[in-house]
Amino acid sequence: MRSFEEIEALAADKKGGPDALRALLDEHNAPRPVAELETVGDDRWLAMFTKCVFQAGFSWKVIDQKWPGFEEAFEGFDVARLAFLPDEAFEALLKDTRIVRNGAKIRSVQHNAIFLKDLAAEHGSASRFFATYPVDDQVGLMELLKKRGSRLGGNTGQIALRFMGKESFILSGDVVNALIRENVIENDRMSKKNQAAIQAAFNDWKTTSGRPMNEISRILAFSVGTGH
C-alpha cells in the first residue's frame, strides 16, 4: 500500500493538477462538527433515509423533483407518528401520487422510524447516536444500519451518512477498485475480513494525511475514475 501522499498525487495528475483537485474537493461541504450534527432533528434522519432508499435503483432526478410531495405525504417525517403507521394510512400512501408508490419502500419508512425511535430511547436522540459514533469504526455503523434499519445496507446507508454530514467514506466502485489496486483488499467482496482491512486503511490514511474520511474517499475515487 503506497502512502496517501502518492495516491493524492495520482488523483491530482488525473484531474489536471493539485489546484484542480483542490477545487473538486472544495465543491462538497466538509463534514458537520459533531456538536452541530447532534442538534439535527431525528425527523431529518428519517427523511434522508427515505430519500436514499427511494433513490436506490431509481432516478435521483425524479426523486428530487417529487421530494416536496414526499415531505407532505409523510407529514414532515415525524418519527413517533410514522413508527405506528396504521394499515389505512399505509394503504392511502400506496395510492398517493405525490410519492413513488413502491410498497416495500413505503413500508421501510415505518421500519426506519421504529429504528430511529429505538435509538432515541437508547441514546437520548438518534442524532446524538450518529453524531458521536466513532469515525474509526464506520464498518460497525454500516453493519448496524444493515441489521437494524430497513434497506440501509450497502451504499444506501453510506450515502445517507454522507448527505447528513457525518464524516464517512463511500465504497463506490471506483473506491473499491482503488483499494484493490493498493492491495488493501484482494477482491470486491464485502466480507468481514475485507471490511476490517478497509477500515484499517482509512484510519491509517486519516492519521497520516490529516484529511477527513470524506476527502480520502473522494481522492481514492479520483485516482481511478470520476470520483463521487
PASEBA-1860 file (N, C-alpha, C; in nm, 3 decimals):
! residues 228
1> MRSFEEIE> 0.085/-0.120/0.000/0.000/0.000/0.000/0.089/0.125/0.000 ~ 0.073/0.208/-0.102/0.155/0.329/-0.108/0.102/0.435/-0.011 ~ 0.180/0.538/0.012/0.138/0.644/0.103/0.022/0.721/0.042 ~ -0.055/0.787/0.130/-0.168/0.863/0.076/-0.119/0.983/-0.004 ~ -0.005/1.033/0.027/0.053/1.144/-0.050/0.073/1.103/-0.195 ~ 0.116/0.979/-0.216/0.134/0.928/-0.353/-0.001/0.909/-0.423 ~ -0.101/0.861/-0.348/-0.234/0.843/-0.406/-0.294/0.978/-0.444 ~ -0.274/1.076/-0.358/-0.323/1.211/-0.385/-0.257/1.268/-0.511
9> ALAADKKG> -0.127/1.243/-0.526/-0.056/1.291/-0.646/-0.111/1.224/-0.771 ~ -0.146/1.098/-0.761/-0.204/1.027/-0.874/-0.340/1.087/-0.910 ~ -0.421/1.116/-0.808/-0.552/1.177/-0.832/-0.537/1.316/-0.895 ~ -0.441/1.393/-0.844/-0.417/1.527/-0.898/-0.375/1.520/-1.044 ~ -0.292/1.424/-1.077/-0.247/1.407/-1.215/-0.365/1.376/-1.307 ~ -0.457/1.292/-1.259/-0.574/1.256/-1.340/-0.671/1.373/-1.356 ~ -0.671/1.465/-1.259/-0.769/1.574/-1.259/-0.713/1.708/-1.307 ~ -0.587/1.707/-1.353/-0.533/1.831/-1.408/-0.448/1.911/-1.314
17> GPDALRAL> -0.400/1.848/-1.207/-0.309/1.916/-1.116/-0.367/1.937/-0.978 ~ -0.281/1.973/-0.882/-0.324/1.991/-0.742/-0.435/2.095/-0.725 ~ -0.427/2.206/-0.798/-0.529/2.310/-0.784/-0.665/2.261/-0.831 ~ -0.665/2.186/-0.940/-0.791/2.132/-0.993/-0.850/2.031/-0.895 ~ -0.765/1.949/-0.836/-0.813/1.851/-0.737/-0.870/1.922/-0.616 ~ -0.799/2.026/-0.570/-0.844/2.102/-0.454/-0.981/2.165/-0.481 ~ -0.999/2.216/-0.602/-1.128/2.277/-0.639/-1.240/2.174/-0.637 ~ -1.211/2.054/-0.685/-1.311/1.948/-0.684/-1.350/1.909/-0.543
25> LDEHNAPR> -1.251/1.904/-0.455/-1.280/1.869/-0.316/-1.359/1.979/-0.247 ~ -1.330/2.104/-0.282/-1.398/2.217/-0.221/-1.543/2.231/-0.267 ~ -1.578/2.160/-0.377/-1.716/2.166/-0.427/-1.813/2.104/-0.327 ~ -1.765/2.018/-0.244/-1.850/1.946/-0.148/-1.824/1.999/-0.007 ~ -1.929/2.011/0.070/-1.914/2.061/0.206/-1.836/1.964/0.293 ~ -1.763/2.019/0.386/-1.690/1.936/0.483/-1.790/1.870/0.578 ~ -1.749/1.765/0.647/-1.838/1.703/0.746/-1.882/1.805/0.850 ~ -2.003/1.787/0.901/-2.050/1.877/1.007/-1.976/1.848/1.138
33> PVAELETV> -1.949/1.949/1.218/-1.894/1.924/1.351/-1.991/1.838/1.431 ~ -1.937/1.755/1.520/-2.020/1.664/1.599/-2.129/1.741/1.674 ~ -2.094/1.853/1.737/-2.191/1.929/1.815/-2.306/1.979/1.728 ~ -2.276/2.015/1.606/-2.381/2.062/1.514/-2.469/1.946/1.468 ~ -2.406/1.834/1.437/-2.481/1.719/1.389/-2.574/1.664/1.497 ~ -2.535/1.679/1.622/-2.619/1.633/1.733/-2.752/1.707/1.740 ~ -2.755/1.830/1.690/-2.876/1.912/1.702/-2.977/1.888/1.591 ~ -2.942/1.808/1.493/-3.033/1.781/1.382/-3.150/1.698/1.433
41> GDDRWLAM> -3.269/1.732/1.393/-3.386/1.657/1.435/-3.386/1.516/1.380 ~ -3.437/1.422/1.459/-3.443/1.283/1.412/-3.532/1.269/1.289 ~ -3.626/1.362/1.272/-3.711/1.358/1.153/-3.629/1.376/1.026 ~ -3.517/1.453/1.035/-3.433/1.475/0.917/-3.354/1.349/0.883 ~ -3.320/1.269/0.984/-3.256/1.142/0.955/-3.353/1.049/0.884 ~ -3.478/1.048/0.931/-3.578/0.963/0.865/-3.602/1.011/0.723 ~ -3.606/1.141/0.704/-3.626/1.195/0.569/-3.512/1.154/0.477 ~ -3.388/1.165/0.525/-3.274/1.129/0.441/-3.269/0.980/0.413
49> FTKCVFQA> -3.296/0.898/0.515/-3.301/0.754/0.491/-3.405/0.723/0.383 ~ -3.520/0.786/0.394/-3.627/0.763/0.297/-3.584/0.805/0.157 ~ -3.524/0.922/0.148/-3.480/0.973/0.018/-3.379/0.878/-0.047 ~ -3.283/0.832/0.030/-3.180/0.744/-0.024/-3.237/0.607/-0.059 ~ -3.330/0.557/0.020/-3.394/0.429/-0.010/-3.471/0.438/-0.140 ~ -3.547/0.545/-0.159/-3.626/0.559/-0.281/-3.539/0.588/-0.403 ~ -3.425/0.653/-0.382/-3.337/0.681/-0.495/-3.259/0.559/-0.540 ~ -3.241/0.462/-0.451/-3.164/0.343/-0.486/-3.230/0.269/-0.603
57> GFSWKVID> -3.156/0.254/-0.711/-3.208/0.185/-0.827/-3.311/0.263/-0.906 ~ -3.322/0.390/-0.877/-3.422/0.474/-0.944/-3.355/0.603/-0.989 ~ -3.429/0.691/-1.050/-3.375/0.818/-1.096/-3.367/0.918/-0.981 ~ -3.246/0.964/-0.951/-3.229/1.064/-0.846/-3.303/1.191/-0.882 ~ -3.301/1.227/-1.010/-3.366/1.350/-1.055/-3.516/1.345/-1.026 ~ -3.577/1.231/-1.053/-3.722/1.217/-1.030/-3.753/1.231/-0.881 ~ -3.675/1.165/-0.796/-3.699/1.173/-0.652/-3.680/1.316/-0.603 ~ -3.576/1.382/-0.651/-3.553/1.522/-0.612/-3.672/1.610/-0.651
65> QKWPGFEE> -3.723/1.588/-0.770/-3.836/1.669/-0.818/-3.963/1.642/-0.737 ~ -3.980/1.518/-0.695/-4.101/1.481/-0.621/-4.085/1.501/-0.470 ~ -3.966/1.540/-0.425/-3.940/1.540/-0.282/-4.036/1.627/-0.201 ~ -4.074/1.746/-0.245/-4.172/1.823/-0.167/-4.300/1.743/-0.142 ~ -4.339/1.661/-0.239/-4.455/1.576/-0.222/-4.434/1.469/-0.118 ~ -4.312/1.415/-0.112/-4.277/1.317/-0.009/-4.289/1.380/0.130 ~ -4.237/1.503/0.143/-4.244/1.571/0.273/-4.389/1.590/0.316 ~ -4.476/1.623/0.220/-4.617/1.642/0.252/-4.684/1.508/0.284
73> AFEGFDVA> -4.661/1.410/0.200/-4.729/1.280/0.217/-4.690/1.213/0.349 ~ -4.564/1.227/0.388/-4.517/1.166/0.513/-4.519/1.265/0.629 ~ -4.589/1.378/0.608/-4.615/1.477/0.714/-4.489/1.517/0.791 ~ -4.385/1.553/0.714/-4.263/1.602/0.776/-4.178/1.496/0.842 ~ -4.209/1.369/0.818/-4.132/1.256/0.869/-4.124/1.253/1.021 ~ -4.238/1.278/1.084/-4.246/1.268/1.229/-4.221/1.123/1.270 ~ -4.112/1.101/1.343/-4.069/0.965/1.376/-4.172/0.892/1.460 ~ -4.223/0.957/1.564/-4.318/0.891/1.653/-4.445/0.850/1.580
81> RLAFLPDE> -4.494/0.938/1.492/-4.617/0.908/1.419/-4.596/0.794/1.320 ~ -4.486/0.802/1.244/-4.464/0.702/1.139/-4.423/0.567/1.195 ~ -4.374/0.563/1.317/-4.340/0.435/1.380/-4.466/0.351/1.405 ~ -4.580/0.418/1.416/-4.708/0.349/1.441/-4.805/0.373/1.325 ~ -4.753/0.360/1.204/-4.833/0.383/1.084/-4.945/0.280/1.073 ~ -5.070/0.323/1.084/-5.181/0.227/1.074/-5.197/0.177/0.931 ~ -5.261/0.062/0.917/-5.276/0.000/0.786/-5.349/0.091/0.688 ~ -5.447/0.165/0.736/-5.523/0.252/0.645/-5.436/0.366/0.591
89> AFEALLKD> -5.343/0.414/0.674/-5.251/0.519/0.629/-5.155/0.463/0.526 ~ -5.110/0.339/0.548/-5.021/0.273/0.452/-5.092/0.253/0.319 ~ -5.215/0.209/0.324/-5.293/0.189/0.202/-5.313/0.320/0.127 ~ -5.334/0.429/0.201/-5.350/0.559/0.138/-5.222/0.603/0.068 ~ -5.108/0.574/0.130/-4.980/0.610/0.069/-4.955/0.531/-0.060 ~ -5.004/0.409/-0.066/-4.988/0.328/-0.186/-5.060/0.390/-0.306 ~ -5.156/0.478/-0.278/-5.232/0.543/-0.385/-5.196/0.690/-0.402 ~ -5.101/0.737/-0.324/-5.067/0.879/-0.321/-4.973/0.914/-0.436
97> TRIVRNGA> -5.020/0.994/-0.530/-4.941/1.028/-0.648/-4.829/1.128/-0.619 ~ -4.825/1.181/-0.498/-4.717/1.274/-0.464/-4.584/1.201/-0.444 ~ -4.589/1.070/-0.425/-4.467/0.992/-0.400/-4.455/0.880/-0.502 ~ -4.344/0.809/-0.499/-4.327/0.688/-0.579/-4.394/0.575/-0.504 ~ -4.492/0.512/-0.566/-4.577/0.416/-0.496/-4.519/0.275/-0.500 ~ -4.412/0.257/-0.423/-4.346/0.128/-0.410/-4.375/0.078/-0.268 ~ -4.454/-0.026/-0.259/-4.500/-0.073/-0.129/-4.389/-0.109/-0.032 ~ -4.287/-0.182/-0.080/-4.178/-0.224/0.008/-4.100/-0.104/0.060
105> KIRSVQHN> -4.080/-0.006/-0.026/-4.004/0.112/0.017/-4.088/0.201/0.109 ~ -4.218/0.208/0.083/-4.305/0.285/0.173/-4.305/0.221/0.312 ~ -4.312/0.090/0.317/-4.311/0.020/0.446/-4.177/0.040/0.517 ~ -4.069/0.057/0.440/-3.938/0.078/0.503/-3.934/0.207/0.582 ~ -4.018/0.304/0.545/-4.023/0.430/0.620/-4.068/0.402/0.763 ~ -4.170/0.319/0.779/-4.215/0.283/0.913/-4.107/0.207/0.989 ~ -4.045/0.112/0.923/-3.942/0.032/0.989/-3.825/0.121/1.034 ~ -3.788/0.217/0.950/-3.677/0.306/0.987/-3.719/0.406/1.094
113> AIFLKDLA> -3.847/0.440/1.098/-3.897/0.525/1.207/-3.885/0.450/1.340 ~ -3.919/0.322/1.340/-3.905/0.240/1.461/-3.758/0.232/1.501 ~ -3.671/0.212/1.404/-3.527/0.205/1.428/-3.478/0.334/1.495 ~ -3.517/0.449/1.441/-3.474/0.578/1.496/-3.536/0.602/1.633 ~ -3.661/0.562/1.650/-3.729/0.576/1.779/-3.655/0.494/1.886 ~ -3.612/0.374/1.850/-3.538/0.290/1.943/-3.402/0.351/1.977 ~ -3.334/0.406/1.877/-3.205/0.471/1.902/-3.222/0.590/1.996 ~ -3.330/0.665/1.976/-3.356/0.781/2.063/-3.378/0.736/2.207
121> AEHGSASR> -3.449/0.625/2.224/-3.473/0.573/2.359/-3.343/0.527/2.425 ~ -3.254/0.477/2.343/-3.128/0.423/2.394/-3.022/0.531/2.419 ~ -3.025/0.639/2.338/-2.915/0.736/2.340/-2.958/0.881/2.360 ~ -3.085/0.903/2.383/-3.134/1.040/2.400/-3.190/1.097/2.272 ~ -3.124/1.070/2.162/-3.174/1.103/2.028/-3.095/1.021/1.928 ~ -3.157/0.993/1.814/-3.085/0.922/1.709/-2.970/1.008/1.658 ~ -2.993/1.139/1.650/-2.888/1.229/1.601/-2.764/1.222/1.689 ~ -2.784/1.217/1.821/-2.671/1.207/1.911/-2.593/1.078/1.886
129> FFATYPVD> -2.667/0.971/1.865/-2.601/0.843/1.839/-2.515/0.852/1.714 ~ -2.573/0.900/1.603/-2.497/0.906/1.478/-2.383/1.006/1.486 ~ -2.406/1.120/1.549/-2.303/1.224/1.557/-2.181/1.178/1.635 ~ -2.203/1.103/1.740/-2.093/1.065/1.829/-2.035/0.926/1.799 ~ -2.095/0.856/1.703/-2.044/0.723/1.671/-1.901/0.737/1.618 ~ -1.806/0.656/1.668/-1.666/0.672/1.630/-1.642/0.661/1.479 ~ -1.576/0.760/1.425/-1.545/0.761/1.282/-1.454/0.645/1.245 ~ -1.371/0.601/1.340/-1.276/0.494/1.309/-1.339/0.356/1.312
137> DQVGLMEL> -1.472/0.351/1.325/-1.543/0.223/1.317/-1.666/0.237/1.228 ~ -1.648/0.295/1.111/-1.763/0.311/1.021/-1.821/0.176/0.981 ~ -1.736/0.076/0.966/-1.790/-0.055/0.925/-1.887/-0.108/1.031 ~ -1.863/-0.075/1.157/-1.957/-0.114/1.262/-2.089/-0.042/1.247 ~ -2.083/0.086/1.211/-2.205/0.163/1.189/-2.280/0.112/1.067 ~ -2.207/0.077/0.963/-2.269/0.022/0.842/-2.341/-0.109/0.873 ~ -2.281/-0.191/0.957/-2.343/-0.318/0.995/-2.470/-0.293/1.076 ~ -2.466/-0.194/1.163/-2.584/-0.160/1.242/-2.697/-0.110/1.153
145> LKKRGSRL> -2.665/-0.025/1.056/-2.767/0.024/0.963/-2.830/-0.092/0.885 ~ -2.746/-0.186/0.846/-2.794/-0.301/0.770/-2.885/-0.390/0.854 ~ -2.844/-0.414/0.980/-2.917/-0.509/1.065/-3.043/-0.448/1.126 ~ -3.033/-0.324/1.174/-3.145/-0.266/1.247/-3.232/-0.174/1.162 ~ -3.175/-0.123/1.054/-3.252/-0.040/0.964/-3.318/-0.123/0.856 ~ -3.392/-0.057/0.770/-3.459/-0.124/0.659/-3.407/-0.069/0.528 ~ -3.348/-0.158/0.448/-3.296/-0.123/0.316/-3.181/-0.021/0.326 ~ -3.107/-0.024/0.435/-2.997/0.071/0.456/-2.860/0.005/0.446
153> GGNTGQIA> -2.855/-0.115/0.391/-2.727/-0.180/0.370/-2.659/-0.126/0.245 ~ -2.537/-0.170/0.223/-2.465/-0.129/0.103/-2.443/0.021/0.096 ~ -2.442/0.074/-0.026/-2.413/0.216/-0.044/-2.526/0.307/0.004 ~ -2.648/0.255/0.016/-2.761/0.340/0.055/-2.736/0.405/0.191 ~ -2.699/0.326/0.289/-2.671/0.381/0.421/-2.551/0.472/0.421 ~ -2.447/0.435/0.344/-2.327/0.518/0.337/-2.358/0.656/0.278 ~ -2.438/0.658/0.172/-2.474/0.784/0.108/-2.557/0.870/0.202 ~ -2.646/0.808/0.277/-2.727/0.883/0.374/-2.639/0.949/0.479
161> LRFMGKES> -2.541/0.875/0.530/-2.449/0.932/0.629/-2.376/1.053/0.570 ~ -2.328/1.039/0.447/-2.255/1.147/0.383/-2.343/1.270/0.364 ~ -2.464/1.249/0.315/-2.555/1.362/0.291/-2.596/1.432/0.419 ~ -2.602/1.356/0.529/-2.638/1.417/0.657/-2.524/1.496/0.720 ~ -2.403/1.475/0.669/-2.289/1.549/0.722/-2.201/1.470/0.816 ~ -2.227/1.339/0.829/-2.141/1.254/0.911/-2.011/1.227/0.836 ~ -1.898/1.245/0.901/-1.771/1.213/0.836/-1.772/1.065/0.801 ~ -1.749/1.035/0.673/-1.766/0.897/0.629/-1.703/0.875/0.493
169> FILSGDVV> -1.680/0.749/0.462/-1.637/0.711/0.327/-1.752/0.640/0.257 ~ -1.745/0.640/0.125/-1.843/0.568/0.044/-1.769/0.467/-0.042 ~ -1.807/0.343/-0.033/-1.740/0.236/-0.107/-1.800/0.220/-0.246 ~ -1.782/0.325/-0.326/-1.827/0.322/-0.465/-1.738/0.226/-0.544 ~ -1.777/0.199/-0.666/-1.697/0.110/-0.750/-1.554/0.160/-0.766 ~ -1.536/0.291/-0.788/-1.402/0.346/-0.805/-1.320/0.334/-0.678 ~ -1.382/0.360/-0.563/-1.310/0.349/-0.436/-1.267/0.205/-0.412 ~ -1.356/0.111/-0.437/-1.321/-0.031/-0.419/-1.208/-0.070/-0.513
177> NALIRENV> -1.214/-0.023/-0.638/-1.106/-0.054/-0.733/-0.972/0.005/-0.685 ~ -0.977/0.124/-0.627/-0.855/0.185/-0.574/-0.802/0.104/-0.457 ~ -0.891/0.054/-0.373/-0.849/-0.028/-0.258/-0.787/-0.159/-0.304 ~ -0.841/-0.216/-0.411/-0.781/-0.338/-0.467/-0.644/-0.305/-0.527 ~ -0.635/-0.195/-0.599/-0.507/-0.153/-0.658/-0.400/-0.133/-0.552 ~ -0.441/-0.080/-0.436/-0.346/-0.053/-0.328/-0.320/-0.175/-0.240 ~ -0.375/-0.290/-0.281/-0.356/-0.416/-0.208/-0.412/-0.413/-0.065 ~ -0.512/-0.326/-0.045/-0.582/-0.325/0.083/-0.671/-0.448/0.092
185> IENDRMSK> -0.737/-0.478/-0.020/-0.822/-0.596/-0.031/-0.789/-0.666/-0.163 ~ -0.821/-0.795/-0.172/-0.788/-0.871/-0.292/-0.902/-0.873/-0.393 ~ -1.026/-0.850/-0.345/-1.142/-0.856/-0.433/-1.248/-0.762/-0.381 ~ -1.360/-0.754/-0.453/-1.464/-0.657/-0.417/-1.571/-0.713/-0.323 ~ -1.548/-0.831/-0.267/-1.645/-0.888/-0.173/-1.637/-0.814/-0.040 ~ -1.752/-0.779/0.015/-1.754/-0.707/0.143/-1.762/-0.805/0.260 ~ -1.662/-0.893/0.265/-1.651/-0.988/0.377/-1.606/-0.915/0.502 ~ -1.618/-0.979/0.616/-1.573/-0.920/0.742/-1.424/-0.886/0.733
193> KNQAAIQA> -1.347/-0.976/0.673/-1.203/-0.955/0.659/-1.175/-0.831/0.574 ~ -1.243/-0.820/0.461/-1.221/-0.705/0.374/-1.266/-0.575/0.440 ~ -1.379/-0.578/0.509/-1.427/-0.458/0.575/-1.329/-0.411/0.682 ~ -1.273/-0.506/0.756/-1.176/-0.471/0.860/-1.051/-0.409/0.798 ~ -1.007/-0.465/0.685/-0.889/-0.413/0.616/-0.916/-0.273/0.561 ~ -1.036/-0.252/0.509/-1.074/-0.121/0.456/-1.074/-0.016/0.567 ~ -1.136/-0.051/0.680/-1.141/0.044/0.791/-1.001/0.077/0.839 ~ -0.914/-0.024/0.850/-0.777/-0.001/0.896/-0.702/0.092/0.801
201> AFNDWKTT> -0.723/0.074/0.670/-0.655/0.158/0.571/-0.704/0.301/0.581 ~ -0.834/0.321/0.590/-0.888/0.456/0.602/-0.840/0.524/0.729 ~ -0.836/0.448/0.839/-0.788/0.505/0.966/-0.642/0.548/0.954 ~ -0.562/0.465/0.887/-0.421/0.498/0.869/-0.405/0.623/0.782 ~ -0.479/0.628/0.671/-0.470/0.743/0.581/-0.519/0.871/0.648 ~ -0.621/0.859/0.732/-0.670/0.976/0.805/-0.563/1.029/0.900 ~ -0.495/0.939/0.966/-0.389/0.980/1.060/-0.271/1.043/0.987 ~ -0.229/0.982/0.877/-0.109/1.029/0.809/-0.134/1.152/0.721
209> SGRPMNEI> -0.256/1.165/0.669/-0.285/1.278/0.578/-0.348/1.397/0.648 ~ -0.416/1.370/0.762/-0.488/1.477/0.831/-0.619/1.513/0.763 ~ -0.659/1.437/0.663/-0.783/1.465/0.590/-0.900/1.387/0.650 ~ -1.021/1.441/0.638/-1.139/1.366/0.683/-1.166/1.249/0.588 ~ -1.243/1.154/0.636/-1.276/1.037/0.556/-1.341/1.074/0.423 ~ -1.424/1.178/0.424/-1.491/1.222/0.301/-1.389/1.247/0.190 ~ -1.286/1.326/0.223/-1.187/1.364/0.123/-1.101/1.245/0.082 ~ -1.066/1.161/0.179/-0.987/1.042/0.147/-1.063/0.955/0.047
217> SRILAFSV> -1.191/0.937/0.074/-1.277/0.857/-0.013/-1.282/0.914/-0.154 ~ -1.302/1.045/-0.165/-1.314/1.108/-0.296/-1.180/1.106/-0.371 ~ -1.070/1.128/-0.300/-0.939/1.124/-0.365/-0.909/0.984/-0.418 ~ -0.944/0.882/-0.341/-0.928/0.746/-0.390/-1.007/0.726/-0.519 ~ -1.131/0.775/-0.520/-1.214/0.762/-0.640/-1.155/0.839/-0.757 ~ -1.108/0.960/-0.732/-1.047/1.042/-0.837/-0.921/0.977/-0.893 ~ -0.852/0.900/-0.811/-0.729/0.836/-0.857/-0.757/0.723/-0.955 ~ -0.884/0.683/-0.965/-0.924/0.575/-1.055/-1.012/0.626/-1.168
225> GTGH> -1.116/0.702/-1.131/-1.214/0.744/-1.231/-1.271/0.881/-1.200 ~ -1.403/0.892/-1.205/-1.470/1.021/-1.196/-1.487/1.070/-1.053 ~ -1.482/0.978/-0.957/-1.499/1.018/-0.817/-1.644/1.031/-0.776 ~ -1.667/1.075/-0.652/-1.804/1.088/-0.602/-1.810/1.198/-0.499
END
